[in-house]
Amino acid sequence: MGTLTDRLATLRVAGIFSTSGNKVNSRGTARHQAGRIYHGARTVAAGVLEICTLVDDMPYSGPMLEARRMEAQRFLAVAMPEPAYLLHRTLPRLDDRPEVQGYPRTREDVVRGACGQALLFLAHGRADAALALYDFLLAEGCAIEGQKRIINALAMELRKDGEPAKALACFETLRDIFGTDENLHCNMARCCLETGDRAACSVHVAEALRINPYCVPALRFAEYLRTQRSRQG
């Protein structure tokens, strides 16, 4: 089956996205423009998205507004997902034009896509985009408790793969959506230590002990930090 990150790499992205005040070019960089720019994006090959301008809330490709292709990783680094726009403005108007094939066609498609995209954004370290998707799901009355286990598993994979900053984004998302506990703070402390942020690491260890003064991992972590400080001082 492969790892969770391997499976996310095969996710076929399709939906509406925005770049606030920026127009994205094919290199994944952004040129400043006033206002919010909305795009339709769909997967056309492994790791490649087709980006369309929206006309009357619909992805459009034609004279003067041709679709362009871009590496998914570059686009997702600067884009924000707009699932509510997709659900309430684009979805009711989708037709059979070639440039809209592969886009979600039902509310269930949009919800399923939002769950997958949230994890994909987290795998890229984009907690802001993931939170926007989870906020949408909650606003739509969707149960997302099952995502807690998956986000935690993704964080563990990312940390094991040497991506502590991306793992930290996952743990921060768990905190913001589901609340916190001493174990979550210990995991965040480990990520902060691995990114070199010892101050934030100490804060998370202290918070873990505030929640549970008898938390063994936090007590061991605190002792480790004290030993390190004494050796440096």
N, C-alpha and C positions, 0 to 999 in steps of 0.2 A: 504493500500500500504506500510506502514511502512516508516521509515525515510530513507534519502539518504544513511546514513552509514549502515543501515540494508540491503538495497538493494545491496550495494557494497560488503557486506560480502558474498553474494551468487554468486558473479561474478565468472565465470569459466575461470580462467587464462589459457592461452596456448600460447606459443611463445618461442623465443630464448632470453636468458639472459647471462650476463657475470659477472664474479667476477674477478676483476683486481688483478692479482698476488696472488689469493687465491683459494684454493680448498675447496668447502663447504662440510661439513659432515652432517650426518642425524640429528645432534643436532642444526644445523643452525649456527655453529661456523665455522671459516675459518682458514685453515692451509696455511701458506705462501708458494707459489711456484713462480718461475720466469715466467713472461709473463701473458697473459690474457687467462682465462679459459672460454670457452663457454659451455652453457648447454641448452638442451631442457627441458621445463617444461610444464606440463599440469595437470589440475585438475582431480583427480580420486575419490575424496570424498569431502564432505563439509570440507573446511579448510585444505585440504591435497593435496600436489602436488607430482607428480612423476617426478623425476629429472633424465635425461639421459645425458650421454656423447655424444658429437657430433663426428661422423665419416663421413668424406667426406661431411661435412655441414649438416648432417642428424642426428636426434636423434636416438641413437642406444642402444639396450639392448640385451646382449648375454653373452656368456662365457667370464669371466674376466672383463666384463663391464656391470654388471647388473644394471638395474634402481633401484633407491632407493626412498623411500617415506619420505616426510618431511612436517612439519607444514608450511602452506603457509606464515604465519606471520613471521616465522624465516627466510625463504628463501628471502622474499621480503625486509627484513631488511638489507641484505647484497648484493643483486643482482642489476645489472643495466639492464634495458630492451634494447634489440637490435632489434628493428623493421625493420631497414634497412637490417640487416643481414637476418632476416626472409624473407623479401619480395624479395630480390634480389639473395640470395644464397640458402636458404632452400626451399622456396615455389616452384621454378621450378622443384625440384627434388623429391617432396613428392610422395610416392607410397602408396601401400595398406597394408604395414606391420602393425601389431597390435600396435606397440609402437608409431606410428605416427597418430593414429586415434584421432580425437578431435582437431588437429592443424588447424589453418586457411588454407583455400584452395584457396582463391582468394584475390586480392588486397583489395577489399571491406571488407573482413573479417579482414585483417590486420589493416586497418584504423579504423574499428569499435572497434577492440580489443585494439588498442592504446588509443583511447578515454577513454574507460572504465578503462584500466590499469593506466592511468595518474591520474584519480580520486582516484583509489584504493591506489596508492602510496602516494598521498596527505593525504589520511585518515590515513596513517601510518607515516605521518610527513616527507616523502621523497620528498622534493621539487626538489632535484637534478635529481631524476629519472623522475619525472613528466615533468620537463623542457626538458629533453632529448626526451621524447615522443612528446611533443608539437613542438619541433624543427623539428622532423621527419615529423610530419603532415604538418607543414608549408613548408618544403622542397618538399613535395609531392604535394603542391598546394591545400591542403585541407582548407576549410573555418572553422575556429575554433571560430568565434565570439560568437556562441551560447554557447560555453563552459564557457564564462565569468560569466553568470548568475548562472550556475551550481556550479562553483568553489566557488563563493561568498556564495551560499546557503550552501555548504558543510562547509565552514569556520564558518558560523554562527552556524551550528549544533554542530560542534566540540567545539566551545567556550562555547555554552550553556551546553554541556556535561562535562565541566570541563577540556578541552584539549586545553588550550590557545597556547601552543607551536605548536601544529599541525595546529590550526587555523591560526597562524602567517605564517606558511609555505604556506598555501593557499593564504593568502594576498600577500606574497612576490612573489609568482608565478604570480598572477594577475598583480602586478607591473612590473615584468620582461617581461611579454608577451604583455600586453595591455597599459602600461604606468600608470601614477599615477594621483590622484587628492586629494583634501583635505579630502574627506570622507574616502578614502582608508587609508590615513595616520592616521586619527582618529581611525579607526578600528585596525590598527597595534599598535597604542599607547595603546589601551585598552588591547590588548594581552600582550604587554610588561609589562604593569603595573601588570597584573595578574601573570606573570612569575617572577615578582620581579626585572625586569630590568628597574629601574626608569630612568637611563641615556638614554637608547634607547627610552623610553616613551617620555621624554622631547624633544628629537630630532624630533620625529614624530609629536608632537604637534606643534613645531616651524615650521616644514616644511609645515604642514597644513595651518598655519597662513601666511606663506610666499606666498603660492599659492592663498589663499583667506583670507585677513585680517579680513573679516566680517563673517567668518565661525562660527556660533553660538556654535556648539558642541566643536570646538577647543578652542574658547574663554572660555567656561565653564571649559574645561579640564585644560587650563592654570591657571585659577583662583584656581581650586582645587589643582594643584601642588604647587602653591605659598602658599596656606593655609597650606598644609602639611609640606612644608619646614619651615614655620614660627613656627609651633608647635614643630618641632623637633629642631629648632635652638634656 
